[in-house]
Amino acid sequence: MMKKSLIAGLLAMALSGGAFAFHCPVEMKKIDEALAKPPALTAEQMTEVKQLRAEGETLHKAGKHQEALDTLEKAKKILKIET
């Protein structure tokens, strides 16, 4: 019974990691759409948002999906995008 629980837990963790992977592009798209409008930001804020967006994509491509989501969330906060 313990072995089945362990396998089920590991499977759930593996599948949730995949969900994070698919969520990153959705968040990047939200940022891209907000940048296309263009938002009312200072030049400094715009630079920071673009850097965070690029860093989020790099982390996503490296398989670091939670770090990517955390980074993209910072950009969304500056852009005042609801989560």
GROMACS elastic network, one bead per residue, 0.5 to 0.9 nm:
[ bonds ]
;  ai    aj funct       b0    kb
    1     4     6  0.52126   500
    1     5     6  0.63590   500
    1     6     6  0.87187   500
    2     5     6  0.51362   500
    2     6     6  0.62080   500
    2     7     6  0.86762   500
    3     6     6  0.51048   500
    3     7     6  0.62056   500
    3     8     6  0.85919   500
    4     7     6  0.51199   500
    4     8     6  0.60733   500
    4     9     6  0.85327   500
    5     8     6  0.50592   500
    5     9     6  0.60766   500
    5    10     6  0.85972   500
    6     9     6  0.50885   500
    6    10     6  0.61783   500
    6    11     6  0.85434   500
    7    10     6  0.51529   500
    7    11     6  0.60762   500
    7    12     6  0.85773   500
    8    11     6  0.50980   500
    8    12     6  0.61606   500
    8    13     6  0.86830   500
    9    12     6  0.51241   500
    9    13     6  0.62689   500
    9    14     6  0.86775   500
   10    13     6  0.51081   500
   10    14     6  0.61872   500
   10    15     6  0.86508   500
   11    14     6  0.51027   500
   11    15     6  0.61896   500
   11    16     6  0.86079   500
   12    15     6  0.51885   500
   12    16     6  0.61306   500
   12    17     6  0.87104   500
   13    16     6  0.51659   500
   13    17     6  0.63478   500
   13    18     6  0.89057   500
   14    17     6  0.53208   500
   14    18     6  0.67449   500
   15    18     6  0.52023   500
   15    19     6  0.65677   500
   16    20     6  0.65346   500
   16    21     6  0.88217   500
   17    20     6  0.52096   500
   17    21     6  0.64963   500
   17    65     6  0.75693   500
   17    66     6  0.84975   500
   18    22     6  0.65365   500
   18    23     6  0.87341   500
   18    65     6  0.87895   500
   19    22     6  0.53092   500
   19    23     6  0.62647   500
   20    24     6  0.64866   500
   20    65     6  0.57430   500
   20    66     6  0.68021   500
   20    69     6  0.78834   500
   21    24     6  0.57386   500
   21    25     6  0.78476   500
   21    60     6  0.69753   500
   21    63     6  0.74953   500
   21    64     6  0.85194   500
   21    65     6  0.56760   500
   21    66     6  0.85268   500
   22    25     6  0.62933   500
   22    26     6  0.73238   500
   22    65     6  0.89856   500
   23    26     6  0.52949   500
   23    27     6  0.65109   500
   23    28     6  0.88554   500
   23    65     6  0.85334   500
   23    69     6  0.79676   500
   24    27     6  0.52342   500
   24    28     6  0.62368   500
   24    29     6  0.86603   500
   24    56     6  0.79931   500
   24    57     6  0.77850   500
   24    60     6  0.66793   500
   24    65     6  0.69736   500
   24    66     6  0.88190   500
   24    68     6  0.68969   500
   24    69     6  0.60885   500
   24    72     6  0.80440   500
   25    29     6  0.60628   500
   25    30     6  0.86581   500
   25    57     6  0.80863   500
   25    60     6  0.84495   500
   26    29     6  0.51466   500
   26    30     6  0.64227   500
   26    31     6  0.88925   500
   27    30     6  0.51164   500
   27    31     6  0.64532   500
   27    32     6  0.87112   500
   27    69     6  0.76154   500
   27    72     6  0.67712   500
   27    73     6  0.80033   500
   27    76     6  0.82939   500
   27    83     6  0.89811   500
   28    31     6  0.51470   500
   28    32     6  0.61484   500
   28    33     6  0.86312   500
   28    53     6  0.67696   500
   28    56     6  0.78976   500
   28    57     6  0.75154   500
   28    72     6  0.70068   500
   29    33     6  0.60637   500
   29    34     6  0.85587   500
   30    33     6  0.52065   500
   30    34     6  0.62891   500
   30    35     6  0.87134   500
   30    76     6  0.80793   500
   30    81     6  0.78819   500
   31    34     6  0.51264   500
   31    35     6  0.61823   500
   31    36     6  0.86608   500
   31    49     6  0.84778   500
   31    53     6  0.73790   500
   31    72     6  0.80591   500
   31    75     6  0.73536   500
   31    76     6  0.64183   500
   31    79     6  0.77508   500
   31    81     6  0.79684   500
   32    35     6  0.50850   500
   32    36     6  0.62008   500
   32    53     6  0.84863   500
   33    36     6  0.51401   500
   33    37     6  0.68111   500
   33    38     6  0.88060   500
   34    37     6  0.55842   500
   34    38     6  0.66486   500
   34    39     6  0.64705   500
   34    76     6  0.89077   500
   34    79     6  0.72102   500
   34    81     6  0.80105   500
   35    38     6  0.50896   500
   35    39     6  0.60576   500
   35    46     6  0.85219   500
   35    49     6  0.88951   500
   35    50     6  0.87636   500
   35    79     6  0.83743   500
   36    39     6  0.78138   500
   38    41     6  0.85092   500
   39    46     6  0.84911   500
   39    79     6  0.71695   500
   40    46     6  0.89883   500
   40    79     6  0.85293   500
   41    44     6  0.78765   500
   41    45     6  0.57548   500
   41    46     6  0.59751   500
   41    78     6  0.84708   500
   41    79     6  0.78723   500
   42    45     6  0.51327   500
   42    46     6  0.61814   500
   42    47     6  0.86134   500
   43    46     6  0.50598   500
   43    47     6  0.61788   500
   43    48     6  0.86399   500
   44    47     6  0.51692   500
   44    48     6  0.62520   500
   44    49     6  0.86970   500
   45    48     6  0.50304   500
   45    49     6  0.61039   500
   45    50     6  0.85920   500
   45    78     6  0.72308   500
   45    79     6  0.87363   500
   46    49     6  0.51414   500
   46    50     6  0.62041   500
   46    51     6  0.85961   500
   46    78     6  0.88075   500
   46    79     6  0.88696   500
   47    50     6  0.52133   500
   47    51     6  0.61637   500
   47    52     6  0.86189   500
   48    51     6  0.50728   500
   48    52     6  0.60812   500
   48    53     6  0.84872   500
   48    75     6  0.75661   500
   48    78     6  0.87107   500
   49    52     6  0.51112   500
   49    53     6  0.60200   500
   49    54     6  0.85764   500
   49    72     6  0.86616   500
   49    74     6  0.79854   500
   49    76     6  0.79463   500
   49    78     6  0.70531   500
   49    79     6  0.77256   500
   50    53     6  0.50324   500
   50    54     6  0.61588   500
   50    55     6  0.85303   500
   50    75     6  0.78498   500
   51    54     6  0.51594   500
   51    55     6  0.60546   500
   51    56     6  0.84873   500
   51    75     6  0.86200   500
   52    55     6  0.50043   500
   52    56     6  0.59709   500
   52    57     6  0.86046   500
   52    71     6  0.60040   500
   52    72     6  0.62517   500
   52    73     6  0.88839   500
   52    74     6  0.72369   500
   52    75     6  0.58028   500
   53    56     6  0.51165   500
   53    57     6  0.63696   500
   53    58     6  0.87599   500
   53    68     6  0.89543   500
   53    71     6  0.74930   500
   53    72     6  0.58956   500
   53    75     6  0.65608   500
   54    57     6  0.51868   500
   54    58     6  0.62704   500
   54    59     6  0.87004   500
   54    72     6  0.88937   500
   55    58     6  0.50310   500
   55    59     6  0.61543   500
   55    60     6  0.85262   500
   55    68     6  0.73922   500
   55    71     6  0.71757   500
   55    72     6  0.81492   500
   56    59     6  0.51511   500
   56    60     6  0.61046   500
   56    61     6  0.86688   500
   56    65     6  0.85168   500
   56    67     6  0.75211   500
   56    69     6  0.68256   500
   56    70     6  0.80644   500
   56    71     6  0.54743   500
   56    72     6  0.54839   500
   57    61     6  0.61914   500
   57    62     6  0.85832   500
   57    68     6  0.67690   500
   57    72     6  0.84403   500
   58    61     6  0.51998   500
   58    62     6  0.62517   500
   58    63     6  0.88167   500
   58    64     6  0.87096   500
   58    68     6  0.77564   500
   59    63     6  0.63749   500
   59    64     6  0.51202   500
   59    65     6  0.65657   500
   59    66     6  0.87036   500
   59    67     6  0.66491   500
   59    68     6  0.50427   500
   59    69     6  0.87815   500
   59    71     6  0.87358   500
   60    63     6  0.51765   500
   60    64     6  0.54846   500
   60    65     6  0.51137   500
   60    66     6  0.83933   500
   60    67     6  0.79771   500
   60    68     6  0.54078   500
   60    69     6  0.81625   500
   61    64     6  0.74686   500
   61    65     6  0.82981   500
   61    68     6  0.89994   500
   62    65     6  0.80472   500
   63    66     6  0.88099   500
   63    68     6  0.86473   500
   64    67     6  0.55434   500
   64    68     6  0.61328   500
   64    69     6  0.87986   500
   65    69     6  0.61030   500
   65    70     6  0.85475   500
   66    69     6  0.50916   500
   66    70     6  0.61622   500
   66    71     6  0.85909   500
   67    70     6  0.50686   500
   67    71     6  0.61446   500
   67    72     6  0.85639   500
   68    71     6  0.51395   500
   68    72     6  0.60751   500
   68    73     6  0.84660   500
   69    72     6  0.50586   500
   69    73     6  0.59735   500
   69    74     6  0.87544   500
   70    73     6  0.50867   500
   70    74     6  0.66390   500
   71    74     6  0.53114   500
   71    75     6  0.68358   500
   71    76     6  0.89312   500
   72    75     6  0.51436   500
   72    76     6  0.62517   500
   72    77     6  0.86688   500
   73    77     6  0.61166   500
   73    78     6  0.87648   500
   73    81     6  0.88748   500
   73    83     6  0.80462   500
   74    77     6  0.51089   500
   74    78     6  0.65166   500
   74    79     6  0.87715   500
   75    78     6  0.52716   500
   75    79     6  0.63199   500
   75    80     6  0.85559   500
   75    81     6  0.86431   500
   76    80     6  0.58794   500
   76    82     6  0.75018   500
   76    83     6  0.79229   500
   77    81     6  0.60641   500
   77    82     6  0.78112   500
   77    83     6  0.87299   500
   78    81     6  0.77990   500
